Amino acid sequence: MKLNKDLEGVFVADAAYVSEKLGKEFYRENKRILFAKPRKNIRKIITFWQKKLYDTRMIIKLRFRNLKMFYGLITSLPRLIDGYFANYIYSILACALK
């Protein structure tokens, strides 16, 4: 929660990683909301737009997978934030310039 204190927007997550308590703690009125698709064993209705939003998550996961597999994106080796940033930029540029 310390890392998330200044974040704003709509966040989409796996239901496996999100508890109801975490969702309530993360929520800030008019600033941020955490949305997780309900598990299959939970009877919760989601709206059409919530489902569309959740479905975009898979597209983003596939893009990151491609960056990792084909363009050298490494998320566990850099020691400093600048290293992470540089690795992301290099991978995205390699993909864009392909």
KAFENLIN-V848571 format. One record per residue. N is the residue number from 1. RES is the residue in three letters. SS is DSSP state (~ for helix, > for strand, _ for the rest). OMEGA is omega as a letter, one per 30 degrees, with the letter a starting at -180 (none if undefined). BURIAL is # if it has 9 or more other ideal C-beta (glycine too) atoms within 8 Angstrom, else .. Layout:
BEGIN
{{N,RES,SS,OMEGA,BURIAL} {N,RES,SS,OMEGA,BURIAL}}
END
This chain:
BEGIN
{{1,MET,_,l,.} {2,LYS,_,l,.} {3,LEU,_,a,.} {4,ASN,_,a,.} {5,LYS,_,a,.} {6,ASP,_,a,.} {7,LEU,_,l,.} {8,GLU,_,l,.} {9,GLY,>,l,.} {10,VAL,>,a,.} {11,PHE,>,a,#} {12,VAL,>,a,#} {13,ALA,>,l,#} {14,ASP,_,l,.} {15,ALA,~,a,#} {16,ALA,~,a,.} {17,TYR,~,a,.} {18,VAL,_,l,#} {19,SER,_,l,.} {20,GLU,~,l,.} {21,LYS,~,l,.} {22,LEU,~,l,#} {23,GLY,~,l,#} {24,LYS,~,l,.} {25,GLU,~,a,.} {26,PHE,~,a,#} {27,TYR,_,l,#} {28,ARG,>,a,.} {29,GLU,_,a,.} {30,ASN,_,l,.} {31,LYS,_,a,.} {32,ARG,>,l,#} {33,ILE,>,l,.} {34,LEU,>,a,#} {35,PHE,>,l,#} {36,ALA,>,l,#} {37,LYS,_,a,#} {38,PRO,_,l,#} {39,ARG,_,a,.} {40,LYS,_,a,.} {41,ASN,_,l,.} {42,ILE,_,l,.} {43,ARG,_,a,.} {44,LYS,_,a,.} {45,ILE,_,l,.} {46,ILE,_,a,.} {47,THR,_,l,.} {48,PHE,~,a,.} {49,TRP,~,l,.} {50,GLN,~,l,#} {51,LYS,~,l,#} {52,LYS,~,l,.} {53,LEU,~,a,#} {54,TYR,~,a,#} {55,ASP,~,l,.} {56,THR,~,l,#} {57,ARG,~,a,#} {58,MET,~,l,.} {59,ILE,~,l,.} {60,ILE,~,l,.} {61,LYS,~,l,.} {62,LEU,~,l,.} {63,ARG,~,l,.} {64,PHE,~,l,#} {65,ARG,~,l,.} {66,ASN,~,l,#} {67,LEU,~,l,#} {68,LYS,~,a,#} {69,MET,~,a,.} {70,PHE,~,a,.} {71,TYR,~,l,#} {72,GLY,_,l,.} {73,LEU,_,a,#} {74,ILE,_,a,.} {75,THR,_,a,.} {76,SER,_,a,.} {77,LEU,_,a,.} {78,PRO,_,a,#} {79,ARG,_,a,.} {80,LEU,_,l,.} {81,ILE,~,l,.} {82,ASP,~,l,.} {83,GLY,~,l,#} {84,TYR,~,a,#} {85,PHE,~,a,.} {86,ALA,~,l,#} {87,ASN,~,l,#} {88,TYR,~,a,#} {89,ILE,~,a,.} {90,TYR,~,a,#} {91,SER,~,a,#} {92,ILE,~,l,#} {93,LEU,~,l,.} {94,ALA,~,l,#} {95,CYS,~,a,#} {96,ALA,~,a,.} {97,LEU,~,a,.} {98,LYS,_,none,.}}
END
